[in-house]
Protein backbone atom coordinates (compact mmCIF):
# COMPACT_ATOMS: atom_id res chain seq x y z
CA UNK A 1 0.00 0.00 0.00
CA UNK A 2 2.80 2.37 0.86
CA UNK A 3 4.34 2.04 -2.62
CA UNK A 4 1.04 2.76 -4.42
CA UNK A 5 0.46 5.82 -2.23
CA UNK A 6 3.91 7.17 -3.16
CA UNK A 7 3.24 6.54 -6.85
CA UNK A 8 -0.14 8.27 -6.63
CA UNK A 9 1.43 11.25 -4.84
CA UNK A 10 4.15 11.47 -7.50
CA UNK A 11 1.56 11.31 -10.28
CA UNK A 12 -0.53 14.07 -8.73
CA UNK A 13 2.55 16.24 -8.25
CA UNK A 14 3.63 15.67 -11.86
CA UNK A 15 0.20 16.64 -13.19
CA UNK A 16 0.05 19.71 -10.94
CA UNK A 17 3.48 21.00 -11.94
CA UNK A 18 2.99 20.28 -15.65
CA UNK A 19 -0.38 22.10 -15.60
CA UNK A 20 1.21 25.07 -13.83
CA UNK A 21 4.08 25.23 -16.31
CA UNK A 22 1.61 24.97 -19.23
CA UNK A 23 -0.47 27.83 -17.81
CA UNK A 24 2.65 29.94 -17.37
CA UNK A 25 3.76 29.29 -20.96
CA UNK A 26 0.44 30.27 -22.58
CA UNK A 27 0.80 33.53 -24.50
CA UNK A 28 -1.74 36.34 -24.26
CA UNK A 29 -2.98 35.54 -27.77
CA UNK A 30 -3.53 31.89 -26.85
CA UNK A 31 -5.23 32.95 -23.62
CA UNK A 32 -7.56 35.28 -25.55
CA UNK A 33 -8.37 32.51 -28.05
CA UNK A 34 -9.24 30.13 -25.21
CA UNK A 35 -11.38 32.77 -23.49
CA UNK A 36 -13.22 33.39 -26.78
CA UNK A 37 -13.93 29.65 -27.21
CA UNK A 38 -15.31 29.15 -23.70
CA UNK A 39 -17.30 32.37 -23.28
CA UNK A 40 -21.06 32.02 -22.64
CA UNK A 41 -23.26 31.85 -25.71
CA UNK A 42 -25.91 34.12 -24.21
CA UNK A 43 -27.39 35.53 -21.03
CA UNK A 44 -30.43 34.50 -19.01
CA UNK A 45 -32.60 37.09 -17.29
CA UNK A 46 -35.76 36.86 -15.24
CA UNK A 47 -38.72 38.63 -16.75
CA UNK A 48 -38.41 42.31 -15.94
CA UNK A 49 -34.74 42.10 -15.08
CA UNK A 50 -33.38 42.56 -18.57
CA UNK A 51 -30.69 45.21 -18.97
CA UNK A 52 -32.06 48.65 -19.72
CA UNK A 53 -31.47 49.71 -23.30
CA UNK A 54 -29.14 52.66 -23.67
CA UNK A 55 -31.56 54.61 -25.84
CA UNK A 56 -35.27 54.66 -25.05
CA UNK A 57 -37.47 53.73 -27.97
CA UNK A 58 -40.27 56.03 -26.85
CA UNK A 59 -43.20 55.56 -24.54
CA UNK A 60 -44.65 52.06 -24.38
CA UNK A 61 -48.36 51.51 -24.58
CA UNK A 62 -50.36 50.02 -21.71
CA UNK A 63 -50.67 46.61 -23.37
CA UNK A 64 -46.90 46.18 -23.80
CA UNK A 65 -46.13 47.34 -20.24
CA UNK A 66 -48.82 44.99 -18.94
CA UNK A 67 -47.57 42.09 -21.07
CA UNK A 68 -43.98 42.56 -19.92
CA UNK A 69 -44.31 43.45 -16.25
CA UNK A 70 -47.85 43.35 -14.87
CA UNK A 71 -49.13 40.07 -16.29
CA UNK A 72 -47.12 37.93 -13.85
CA UNK A 73 -49.33 38.96 -10.93
CA UNK A 74 -52.44 40.52 -12.45
CA UNK A 75 -53.33 37.62 -14.76
CA UNK A 76 -53.81 35.21 -11.85
CA UNK A 77 -54.26 37.47 -8.81
CA UNK A 78 -50.99 36.62 -7.06
CA UNK A 79 -50.84 37.99 -3.48
CA UNK A 80 -54.22 39.63 -3.84
CA UNK A 81 -53.46 41.53 -7.05
CA UNK A 82 -56.68 42.51 -8.83
CA UNK A 83 -57.10 40.32 -11.92
CA UNK A 84 -57.16 42.03 -15.27
CA UNK A 85 -60.71 42.70 -16.44
CA UNK A 86 -62.32 41.43 -13.18
CA UNK A 87 -64.76 44.15 -12.12
CA UNK A 88 -65.19 42.65 -8.64
CA UNK A 89 -61.46 42.82 -7.93
CA UNK A 90 -61.12 46.38 -9.22
CA UNK A 91 -64.30 47.94 -7.77
CA UNK A 92 -62.93 48.67 -4.24
CA UNK A 93 -59.76 50.11 -5.72
CA UNK A 94 -61.56 52.30 -8.22
CA UNK A 95 -63.91 53.48 -5.44
CA UNK A 96 -60.88 55.12 -3.77
CA UNK A 97 -60.37 57.24 -6.89
CA UNK A 98 -57.90 57.15 -9.75
CA UNK A 99 -55.40 59.38 -7.93
CA UNK A 100 -55.07 56.83 -5.09
CA UNK A 101 -54.96 53.91 -7.54
CA UNK A 102 -52.28 55.58 -9.66
CA UNK A 103 -50.28 56.52 -6.55
CA UNK A 104 -50.35 52.92 -5.26
CA UNK A 105 -49.23 51.57 -8.64
CA UNK A 106 -46.41 54.10 -9.00
CA UNK A 107 -45.12 54.08 -5.41
CA UNK A 108 -46.10 50.56 -4.37
CA UNK A 109 -48.72 49.38 -1.91
CA UNK A 110 -48.97 46.23 0.24
CA UNK A 111 -47.44 43.36 -1.78
CA UNK A 112 -47.10 45.42 -4.97
CA UNK A 113 -43.64 46.88 -5.44
CA UNK A 114 -43.20 50.38 -6.81
CA UNK A 115 -44.08 50.46 -10.51
CA UNK A 116 -44.66 46.72 -10.35
CA UNK A 117 -40.87 46.21 -10.77
CA UNK A 118 -40.77 48.19 -14.04
CA UNK A 119 -38.17 50.64 -12.80
CA UNK A 120 -37.58 52.12 -16.25
CA UNK A 121 -41.31 52.80 -16.81
CA UNK A 122 -42.50 56.36 -16.66
CA UNK A 123 -45.50 57.27 -14.51
CA UNK A 124 -47.54 57.70 -17.70
CA UNK A 125 -46.63 54.17 -18.84
CA UNK A 126 -47.76 52.76 -15.49
CA UNK A 127 -51.05 54.65 -15.76
CA UNK A 128 -51.47 53.34 -19.33
CA UNK A 129 -50.99 49.78 -17.99
CA UNK A 130 -53.69 50.40 -15.38
CA UNK A 131 -56.00 51.71 -18.12
CA UNK A 132 -55.31 48.53 -20.09
CA UNK A 133 -56.14 46.30 -17.10
CA UNK A 134 -59.44 48.04 -16.31
CA UNK A 135 -60.71 48.75 -19.81
CA UNK A 136 -64.10 47.25 -20.43
CA UNK A 137 -65.11 47.06 -16.76
Buried (B, 14 or more C-beta within 10 A) or exposed (E): EEEEEEEEEEEEEEEEEEEEEEEEEEEEEEEEEEEEEEEEEEEEEEEBEEEEEEEEEEEBBBBBBBBBBBBBBBBEEEEEBBBBBBEEBBEEBBEEEEEEBBBBBBEBBEEBEBBBBBEEBBEEBBBBBBBBBBEEE
